[in-house]
Amino acid sequence: MSKEKKLSYKQKSSITFVGHDDPPFIKALKERTGYKAAPTIDDKFKASASEGYVENDLEEDDLSMLKEEDRPQVVVLDVKNDLNNDDLLSELNKKREEEDRKKIAERQITFKKPTKRQSNCNDESKGREKKTRTSSGSKQETGKSETRLLSFADDEEDE
């Protein structure tokens, strides 16, 4: 038995795997059975780079995904043929509802942001009254709490 020299870090890091082709009889078996090799990481990166990969996977021209201030301005040149802003919003709502129906049919659950409740004038006045009551009540409580505070000067006077 001869002593084997241990590899240095540089030598260890330079070791790589070289994959060989399958032997001809295995290739023939794979062709007959219709075997497809599993995708590798390199294949995945090649596919995404060649197809014009988009980071957020949204359609660039999808107006329903844009905020209202980010949408292009609507200009009506011909009243009969062109869409105005109201028509655009109604079309976007129809499209959104259609997409929701498709998702429901496919059993994909979607959660929407809750809409803010619109308060009436009466509700606002009640809210103001409650605020004034709580603020006046807190003033009284602070006066009471001051009398409850510990004071060592009172004890000395009592003696």
Helices and strands as residue ranges (DSSP letters): H 9-13, H 24-33, H 41-50, G 63-65, G 68-70, H 85-105, H 121-148, H 152-158
